[in-house]
Amino acid sequence: MLGGAVALGAMTAPAQAAPEQTVTTPVVSRAAVVKDRVMSWNSNGQNLGTPELLVEQISRYKPQVVTLQESCRTEVREAVRRLKRQGLEYQIKFGPGTINVACDGWTRNGQAVLYAKGTPARDFDQEYYSDDEGPLEARGYMAFTTRLANRWVRVFNTQLSWGAYRDERKTQIKELLHAAQPYSQLLLAGDFNAQPQYSEMQPIWHARLSDVDPFCGGTYDSRCNSTHVKSDKKFDYILHRGVGSRNCLLHSVNEDHRVVVSDVSTAAGPWAACTVTWPLIISDDLITRQAGGRNPPACHSPLAGRFHTRGRWPTPQPHRGCG
């Protein structure tokens, strides 16, 4: 039995049984990025995000492509400068966003894409959806074409309306899929603010898209892993069509959105199950709830003991943005 709070270097709870996966958590170093690796994260920059957290996650996994949502532009720019000093050079493109008073300098908070130096990137585009919950949110997508797994892949980064705004999400998904329709090889990454079985998500699955978590689809499956820690719901996706996913890792940074990491491949399924990790001191209740009611096993990750964040979940901040 676990008592009180348990200190975790990187507690890991493997998901449901599936073919052996090859996800590893690389030790932070000055090594080059991992080819074909994609990372997506809603960093909640206006409440919880910092340049340090962005640097920590990106330098840990060294993705070739990063899609960010709800990130303050000042934090992203500073993180890229710090990553360069570590030997990891990224280019930045910003997408839809709104001025947020909680971002340093009252700068925009929204979407961004980072891609490693030398990564081919072309045909950038961004669009705002025709309907959202406004006026403090500006929902939309950004897209570009890059080379992953030796194929030209169209990559979309998006954040959809939150909470009860299901009709708005339905419209947004329709517009997103219309933009993605011409591409046979694509990734749709981001915070959809909707569980996979929700009615507004059904067009996603009808469009032959698959999530990197093999148990998340159009019908409820208890093996589908949550990506929003506090609510224990699945909101964050890296969806693919025409390419595959070699692995899936979900990393818990705080009680908000998990980092989603996967390596793009051309191999046909079945895909490997996700691995979920916790780096913090957290309560027994949250640990066992996220581990499906079981005490997760001790972690033998090479990163055990290397996490900088310690202590309980951060104190919730005043509401400055949604979902």
C-alpha positions as CSV (number, residue, x, y, z in Angstrom):
1,M,0.0,0.0,0.0
2,L,1.1,3.5,-0.7
3,G,0.8,5.9,2.2
4,G,0.6,9.7,2.1
5,A,2.5,11.0,-0.9
6,V,5.0,9.1,-2.8
7,A,8.2,10.6,-4.3
8,L,8.6,9.5,-7.9
9,G,11.7,9.9,-10.1
10,A,9.6,8.9,-13.1
11,M,6.8,6.6,-12.0
12,T,5.6,4.6,-15.0
13,A,2.3,2.9,-15.6
14,P,2.3,0.8,-18.7
15,A,-1.0,0.8,-20.7
16,Q,-2.9,-2.2,-21.7
17,A,-1.2,-5.2,-23.2
18,A,0.0,-4.6,-26.8
19,P,3.0,-5.5,-29.0
20,E,6.3,-4.6,-27.6
21,Q,7.1,-0.9,-28.1
22,T,10.3,1.0,-28.5
23,V,9.6,4.2,-26.6
24,T,12.5,5.3,-24.6
25,T,13.0,8.4,-22.5
26,P,16.3,9.8,-23.7
27,V,18.7,11.2,-21.1
28,V,19.1,15.0,-21.5
29,S,22.3,15.7,-23.4
30,R,23.6,17.7,-26.3
31,A,22.8,14.9,-28.7
32,A,20.9,15.6,-31.9
33,V,17.2,15.5,-32.2
34,V,15.5,12.1,-32.7
35,K,14.6,11.8,-36.4
36,D,10.8,11.5,-37.1
37,R,9.9,12.2,-33.5
38,V,6.8,14.4,-32.9
39,M,5.8,16.0,-29.6
40,S,2.5,17.8,-28.9
41,W,1.7,19.7,-25.7
42,N,-0.8,22.2,-24.4
43,S,1.6,23.9,-22.0
44,N,-1.1,26.2,-20.4
45,G,1.4,29.0,-20.6
46,Q,-0.9,31.6,-19.1
47,N,-1.2,29.6,-15.8
48,L,1.5,26.9,-15.5
49,G,3.9,27.2,-18.4
50,T,7.4,28.6,-18.2
51,P,10.4,28.6,-20.5
52,E,12.1,26.2,-18.1
53,L,9.3,23.6,-18.5
54,L,9.4,23.9,-22.3
55,V,13.1,23.5,-22.3
56,E,12.9,20.5,-20.0
57,Q,10.3,18.6,-22.0
58,I,11.9,19.4,-25.4
59,S,15.4,18.6,-24.4
60,R,14.2,15.4,-22.7
61,Y,12.6,13.9,-25.8
62,K,14.5,15.9,-28.6
63,P,11.6,15.8,-31.1
64,Q,12.1,16.8,-34.7
65,V,8.8,18.5,-34.7
66,V,6.9,20.1,-31.7
67,T,3.3,21.3,-31.8
68,L,2.3,23.6,-28.9
69,Q,-1.0,24.9,-27.8
70,E,-1.9,27.6,-25.3
71,S,1.7,28.7,-25.1
72,C,2.9,32.3,-24.5
73,R,5.0,33.5,-27.4
74,T,7.5,35.1,-25.0
75,E,8.0,31.7,-23.3
76,V,8.4,29.9,-26.6
77,R,11.0,32.4,-27.9
78,E,13.0,32.2,-24.6
79,A,12.8,28.4,-24.6
80,V,14.2,28.3,-28.2
81,R,17.1,30.5,-27.2
82,R,18.0,28.3,-24.2
83,L,17.7,25.1,-26.3
84,K,20.1,26.6,-28.8
85,R,22.7,27.0,-26.0
86,Q,22.2,23.3,-25.3
87,G,23.0,22.5,-28.9
88,L,19.3,21.9,-29.9
89,E,18.4,24.4,-32.7
90,Y,14.7,25.0,-33.6
91,Q,12.9,27.3,-36.0
92,I,9.6,28.8,-34.8
93,K,6.3,29.5,-36.5
94,F,3.4,31.0,-34.6
95,G,-0.2,30.3,-35.3
96,P,-3.6,31.5,-34.0
97,G,-3.6,33.2,-30.6
98,T,-4.9,36.1,-28.6
99,I,-3.4,38.7,-26.3
100,N,-3.2,37.3,-22.8
101,V,-2.5,39.5,-19.8
102,A,-0.9,36.6,-17.9
103,C,1.8,36.2,-20.6
104,D,4.9,38.3,-20.0
105,G,4.5,41.6,-21.7
106,W,0.9,41.0,-22.6
107,T,1.9,39.0,-25.6
108,R,-0.1,36.4,-27.6
109,N,-1.0,33.1,-26.2
110,G,-1.8,30.3,-28.6
111,Q,-0.3,27.9,-31.0
112,A,3.3,27.4,-32.2
113,V,5.3,24.9,-34.2
114,L,9.0,24.2,-33.6
115,Y,11.0,22.2,-36.1
116,A,14.6,21.2,-35.8
117,K,17.3,23.0,-37.8
118,G,17.7,21.2,-41.1
119,T,14.1,19.9,-41.2
120,P,12.5,20.7,-44.5
121,A,9.4,22.8,-43.9
122,R,7.2,24.5,-46.6
123,D,3.7,25.7,-47.5
124,F,2.9,27.2,-44.1
125,D,-0.7,28.2,-43.5
126,Q,-3.0,29.2,-40.7
127,E,-6.7,29.7,-40.4
128,Y,-9.1,30.8,-37.7
129,Y,-12.3,28.7,-37.4
130,S,-15.5,30.4,-38.4
131,D,-17.0,29.9,-34.9
132,D,-15.6,29.6,-31.4
133,E,-16.5,30.6,-27.8
134,G,-14.8,34.1,-28.1
135,P,-13.9,36.7,-27.4
136,L,-10.9,35.6,-25.2
137,E,-10.2,32.5,-27.3
138,A,-9.2,32.4,-30.9
139,R,-9.5,28.9,-32.2
140,G,-7.9,27.8,-35.4
141,Y,-5.2,25.6,-36.9
142,M,-1.8,26.0,-38.5
143,A,-0.3,23.6,-41.0
144,F,2.9,22.9,-42.9
145,T,4.5,20.2,-45.0
146,T,7.6,18.4,-43.8
147,R,9.6,15.2,-44.3
148,L,8.9,12.4,-41.7
149,A,9.6,8.7,-42.1
150,N,11.0,9.4,-45.6
151,R,7.6,10.8,-46.7
152,W,6.2,14.2,-47.3
153,V,3.6,14.7,-44.5
154,R,1.2,17.5,-43.9
155,V,1.2,18.4,-40.2
156,F,-1.7,20.3,-38.6
157,N,-1.6,21.8,-35.1
158,T,-4.9,22.9,-33.5
159,Q,-6.8,23.7,-30.4
160,L,-10.6,23.3,-30.4
161,S,-13.2,25.0,-28.1
162,W,-13.5,23.8,-24.6
163,G,-16.1,22.4,-22.3
164,A,-19.8,22.6,-23.3
165,Y,-19.1,24.2,-26.7
166,R,-19.8,21.0,-28.6
167,D,-21.5,22.7,-31.6
168,E,-18.5,24.9,-32.0
169,R,-16.2,21.9,-32.0
170,K,-18.4,20.2,-34.5
171,T,-18.0,23.1,-36.9
172,Q,-14.2,23.4,-36.2
173,I,-13.6,19.7,-36.9
174,K,-15.6,20.0,-40.1
175,E,-13.4,22.9,-41.2
176,L,-10.2,21.1,-40.1
177,L,-11.0,17.9,-42.0
178,H,-11.9,19.9,-45.1
179,A,-8.4,21.5,-45.0
180,A,-6.8,18.1,-44.4
181,Q,-8.9,16.2,-47.0
182,P,-6.4,16.6,-50.0
183,Y,-3.5,15.0,-48.1
184,S,-3.0,11.3,-48.1
185,Q,-0.2,11.5,-45.6
186,L,-0.9,13.7,-42.6
187,L,-0.8,14.3,-38.9
188,L,-3.4,16.2,-36.9
189,A,-2.0,17.1,-33.5
190,G,-3.2,19.2,-30.6
191,D,-5.8,19.7,-27.9
192,F,-9.3,18.8,-29.2
193,N,-11.0,19.3,-25.8
194,A,-13.1,16.3,-26.6
195,Q,-13.0,12.6,-25.7
196,P,-12.7,10.2,-28.7
197,Q,-16.2,8.8,-28.3
198,Y,-17.9,12.2,-28.4
199,S,-20.3,12.7,-31.2
200,E,-18.4,15.7,-32.7
201,M,-15.3,13.5,-32.9
202,Q,-16.9,10.8,-35.1
203,P,-16.0,12.5,-38.4
204,I,-12.3,12.1,-37.4
205,W,-12.6,8.3,-37.3
206,H,-14.7,8.3,-40.5
207,A,-11.9,10.1,-42.2
208,R,-9.6,7.0,-41.6
209,L,-7.5,8.8,-39.0
210,S,-6.0,6.9,-36.1
211,D,-4.6,8.1,-32.8
212,V,-1.1,7.1,-31.5
213,D,-2.9,5.6,-28.6
214,P,-4.3,2.4,-30.3
215,F,-7.2,2.1,-27.8
216,C,-8.6,5.6,-28.5
217,G,-11.3,5.6,-31.2
218,G,-14.9,6.2,-32.0
219,T,-16.3,3.9,-29.3
220,Y,-15.5,4.0,-25.6
221,D,-12.6,1.7,-24.6
222,S,-11.4,1.7,-20.9
223,R,-7.9,1.1,-22.1
224,C,-7.7,4.5,-23.8
225,N,-5.4,6.7,-21.7
226,S,-6.3,10.1,-20.4
227,T,-4.2,13.1,-21.4
228,H,-5.7,15.7,-19.0
229,V,-4.5,14.7,-15.6
230,K,-6.9,16.5,-13.3
231,S,-10.1,15.5,-15.2
232,D,-8.8,12.1,-16.2
233,K,-10.0,12.7,-19.8
234,K,-8.6,12.2,-23.2
235,F,-8.3,15.6,-24.9
236,D,-4.9,15.5,-26.7
237,Y,-4.1,13.7,-29.9
238,I,-1.5,12.9,-32.5
239,L,-3.7,11.5,-35.3
240,H,-2.2,10.0,-38.4
241,R,-3.3,8.9,-41.9
242,G,-1.0,7.4,-44.5
243,V,1.8,7.1,-41.9
244,G,2.0,5.1,-38.7
245,S,3.1,5.4,-35.1
246,R,6.0,3.3,-33.8
247,N,5.3,4.2,-30.1
248,C,3.4,6.4,-27.7
249,L,4.5,8.1,-24.5
250,L,2.4,10.3,-22.3
251,H,4.3,12.4,-19.8
252,S,2.6,14.1,-16.8
253,V,4.3,17.5,-16.1
254,N,1.6,18.9,-13.8
255,E,-2.2,18.4,-13.3
256,D,-3.1,19.9,-16.7
257,H,-2.3,18.4,-20.1
258,R,0.2,15.6,-20.6
259,V,3.0,15.8,-23.2
260,V,2.3,13.4,-26.1
261,V,5.3,11.9,-27.9
262,S,5.5,9.5,-30.8
263,D,7.9,8.4,-33.5
264,V,6.4,8.5,-37.0
265,S,6.9,5.3,-39.1
266,T,5.6,3.8,-42.3
267,A,4.9,0.4,-40.7
268,A,1.4,-1.0,-40.6
269,G,-0.3,-1.6,-37.2
270,P,-1.0,-2.9,-34.7
271,W,0.5,0.1,-32.8
272,A,2.2,-0.1,-29.5
273,A,0.3,0.8,-26.3
274,C,1.1,4.1,-24.6
275,T,3.4,4.4,-21.6
276,V,2.4,7.0,-19.0
277,T,5.0,8.6,-16.7
278,W,4.8,10.8,-13.6
279,P,7.8,12.9,-12.5
280,L,6.2,14.6,-9.4
281,I,5.3,13.8,-5.8
282,I,1.6,13.2,-6.1
283,S,-1.2,11.8,-4.0
284,D,-2.0,8.1,-3.8
285,D,-5.5,8.8,-5.1
286,L,-4.3,10.4,-8.3
287,I,-1.6,7.8,-8.9
288,T,-4.0,4.8,-8.5
289,R,-6.8,6.5,-10.5
290,Q,-4.5,7.2,-13.4
291,A,-3.1,3.7,-13.2
292,G,-6.5,2.1,-13.6
293,G,-6.9,1.4,-9.8
294,R,-3.6,-0.4,-9.6
295,N,-0.4,0.9,-7.8
296,P,1.9,1.5,-10.8
297,P,5.3,-0.3,-10.7
298,A,8.5,1.5,-9.7
299,C,10.1,3.1,-12.7
300,H,13.4,2.0,-14.2
301,S,13.6,4.8,-16.7
302,P,17.1,6.2,-17.4
303,L,15.7,9.6,-16.4
304,A,14.8,8.4,-12.9
305,G,16.0,11.0,-10.4
306,R,16.7,13.6,-13.1
307,F,13.5,15.5,-12.9
308,H,13.9,19.1,-11.7
309,T,10.3,19.6,-10.5
310,R,9.5,18.4,-7.0
311,G,6.6,18.9,-4.6
312,R,2.9,18.6,-4.9
313,W,0.8,20.0,-7.8
314,P,1.1,23.7,-8.3
315,T,-1.5,25.9,-6.5
316,P,-4.2,26.6,-9.0
317,Q,-4.0,30.1,-10.5
318,P,-6.8,32.5,-11.2
319,H,-8.7,31.6,-14.4
320,R,-7.1,33.3,-17.4
321,G,-8.0,31.0,-20.2
322,C,-9.9,27.8,-20.9
323,G,-9.0,24.3,-22.0
